[in-house]
Amino acid sequence: MRAEEIIATHPDVQGEVAQNLIAAIAECLSCAQVCTSCADACLAEDHAERLRQCIRLCLDCADVCVATGMTATRRAGSNEELIAEMLAV
């Protein structure tokens, strides 16, 4: 089952799934994958020590993206203002 389908069954949503929210969640989780992969690729480089800051930034970005995507996925008592701010970051 896809996230969109399960979110649609949520009692607070009642079938009215915001497509822009679903797209934002997907983009956040995709970004986390890309950033994690980039950090991993940097670690495989012969000169990984010179890429230390890049690796940190990639991992920080991945963490923020996962937290944002997962927070936006939770619909029970969701804080729309917080989610908007997180997405803006």
N, C-alpha and C positions, 0 to 999 in steps of 0.2 A: 504494500500500500504506500502511496506517495504522501508526503507531508501535507500537501494541499487537501487531499482527500480526508485525512484524519483531522486536520484543523476544521474542515467543514462540518464534522460531526460534533464538534465541541458545543456544549450547551450555551455558552456565551456568544458563540458565533452564529449558530442556527442557520448554517448553510450559506451565509453571506461572507464569502472569503474575499478579502481585498487582494486583487491580483498584483497590485504594486507592492504589497507587503510580501507576498509569496516570492515575487521576483527579487526583492531586496534580500530576503533570507537566502535564496539560492546563490545570489552574488556574493554575499558574505562568506558562505561556506566554500564557494569556489575560490575566492580570494585567499582564504586560509590554506587551501590545498596548494595553490600556486606559491604562496610565500614559504610554506614548509618545504616544498620541492626546491625552491631557489636556495634556501638555507642549506639543504642537504647537498645540492650540487656544489655550493661554495665550499662545504667541508671536504668534498672530494678533490678539490683543486690542490695542486702541488704547493701553492703558496697560500693556503687557507688562513694562516696567521695574519696575512695582510688584509684578509676579508672579514676579520673579526667583527668590526662595527656593522658591516653589511649583514652578516649572519644574525647579529643581535636585533637589528631593525626588522629583518624578515620574520624572525620568531616573535617579536613584539607585535608586529602587524597581524600575524597568524592568530595570536592569542586574542587580540582585540576583535578580529573578525569572527572567531568562533563564539566569543562571549556575546557579541552583538546578534549574530544569527540565532543563537540559542535563546537569548532573551526575547527576541522578536517572535520566536516560535511559540512561547508560552502565552496563552490567551487568557488564562484564569487570573483575574485581577491585574491584567497587564497595565503597565505604566506607559501610556502612549507618548507622553512628554519625554521620558527617559529614552525610549526607543528612538524617537526622532533625533534626539541629541547624539545618541550613539551612532546612528546612521550618518549624521552630519560629519562626525569625526572620520 
